[in-house]
Structures are given as C-alpha cells and as structure tokens.
Amino acid sequence: MRNTIIDNLRGICMLGVIGIHIGSLALAPNNFTLYLFLEILSRYSVPSFFFISGYGLACTDKGLLSGSRLNYIDFMKKRLRGAGLPYLSWSLFYMLYFWLILPPGFVSWNPLHVAYVLFFGLGCYHLYFMVILLWFYASYPLWRRLLRIIIHQNIPFMLVLLFIFQLAFNWWTTHPGLNTAGWSVLAKNFFDYRLNYLPLHYLLIFISGGLAACYWEKFIALLRRYSAMVCVIFAASVAWDVQSCYEAVTVKGYTLIDLANTYHQLSPQGLCYTVGSLLFFCLALDWLERKAQSEGSLAKPFYKAISILSAYSMLIYFV
C-alpha cells in the first residue's frame, strides 16, 4: 500500500529544488529576502529526497526486520533500471546539449572523459544527486545492517549519536583545511568532488527514512501528539538559519553567493533545518490529507496540486 504522505513529500521537495535552481535570479537585484527564500530556505529539498529513498528501500525490503539475506544482484539490477538508466541517459543528453551550444573543446567524447563526467555527476550541475543515490544503493547492505542495529538498540539514543556523527563528518568534509597542491590528478579529483559522490553526508536522513518506514504509524502518532513541539522545532531551525545569514551579510560582509556556499544543507544550520522541515512537512501533509477528505474543503485543490507535482517530480528534476 502506497504512503500518500511520502508520495506528496516529493512535491514539497520539488518546490525546494525549483527554488534552488532559480535562486540565482535573485542575485541581480541583490535582494536578500528573495535570495533567502529561494536559495537558502529551499535547501531542505535535496536531503529530504534521501529520506524518501530510505523510506522506499526499507518498505520494499521484506527481510529487513527478520535479518534474512538480501539478494544483492537482483536488488542492484532493479535499482540500475530505475535510477541508473535515467541518470545515464540524461547525463548523455546534457553532454550532447552543451556540445551543441558551447564552443569546441568544452565537451569531449573521449571515453575516459565521459567516464569521468558520469562518475562524478558532472553532466549538468543538478545530476550529482543521482550519483549519491546510486552509491546509497550500491552500499545498501551496510545501511541495512546499521538499521537493524539501531532497531535492536535504543532508537532515540542511536539517532542522537548519528546526529552528532553527521554534524562532525559534514563539518570536516566541508572545512578540511588540507593542501592538495602536491596530490595526483586522480586524488585531487576525488577530493574536489567529494560532495558529489559520498553518501555519508546524508546518512542520518537516509537512515531516518528507513526507520520511518519500519515504524510509520508510531512516527505519525508522535508527530500528531507533539505537533506544537514539531512547529517550534521547525520555527527555531528557520530562525537560526535566517539569523546566521543576516549576521553574515550585515556583520561579516558576505555576498549572497557566499551564503549559499556556507549555509547549505551540510552546514550545522542546514542539517537542523532539514530535520525540522521533514518533521513539519510530514505533519502538515498528514493534516492536509485529512482536511482534503472533508466535503467542500478548501484543502482539496492544494492537495491535488501537490499530488500532481509529486507525480511528475522525477521528470521535473531531470529537466
């Protein structure tokens, strides 16, 4: 049975993706408020898609809780058909597009260069998400094992530990302080594009999606019971993100583009905002769904619009 809240969460996430990719338009008038909404407060979207992916994998993994063996070959065949082929075809499409519109030399069809572009998700700037997703699929046996360990331990305590790890890992990988001048070209590329392929940056969110799948009824019941707290957490995460950006611009002299490169989804502010957003949007979609079932409810058209956006979210993302 499909979970309509998770399905419609795709639509909410896609609104964020659209905001990110038109956010640069706000740079010209130097409009701080517009840029904040489009380029900073839309950053929940990319991690939230990993929450949805973790949910989907855990839902379809019938042997997850029992600990039965995963048929890895069949699992990867299915994932490569569903995600690998679209990624390959759209990457080649964008390479062809840029080859046609850019001056000669910008795009090479040398097999090694094509492999380099595909490995790091460089066909177009938004395709890196698919590379990280494919790495999550390829390493799923590890995360499957981690999910079972968390489930058989104290879940809140394990999530706190994972949250601390996520903060530390994201901070170190985005502020490594390493001098790569003497590194080989291969090592330098792996370092420079580390944010394009390392799934560990989104491990907390991915695992949380898997846990939500295993305990969905309890998860929704907790959101309803503590709805006021969820709203406060969301508002506090927004306030911290906004205050950090405002201080950076007014006190530290940051440009708008500096904000996006600093207060992104991997920053401490961005991680807290992602967690707060996921809790809030799941609660809001649950409320919207129940309201939309009422006769003559004004929530119906809004619910339908989100559902349509969700249904075409993958195509919208690639385009």
Sequence and secondary structure as in RCSB ss.txt:
>XXXX:A:sequence
MRNTIIDNLRGICMLGVIGIHIGSLALAPNNFTLYLFLEILSRYSVPSFFFISGYGLACTDKGLLSGSRLNYIDF
MKKRLRGAGLPYLSWSLFYMLYFWLILPPGFVSWNPLHVAYVLFFGLGCYHLYFMVILLWFYASYPLWRRLLRII
IHQNIPFMLVLLFIFQLAFNWWTTHPGLNTAGWSVLAKNFFDYRLNYLPLHYLLIFISGGLAACYWEKFIALLRR
YSAMVCVIFAASVAWDVQSCYEAVTVKGYTLIDLANTYHQLSPQGLCYTVGSLLFFCLALDWLERKAQSEGSLAK
PFYKAISILSAYSMLIYFV
>XXXX:A:secstr
   HHHHHHHHHHHHHHHHHHHGGGGGTTT HHHHIIIIITTTTHHHHHHHHHHHHHHHH TTTTTT    HHHH
HHHHIIIIIHHHHHHHHHHHHHHHHHS TTSS   HHHHHHHHHHT SSTTTHHHHHHHHHHHTHHHHHHHHHHH
HHS HHHHHHHHHHHHHHHHHHHHS     TTS HHHHHHHHTHHHH GGGGHHHHHHHHHHHHTHHHHHHHHHH
THHHHHHHHHHHHHHHHHHHHHHHHTS   HHHHHHHSSTTSHHHHHHHHHHHHHHHHHHHHHHHHHTSTT THH
HHHHHHHHHHHTHHHHHH 
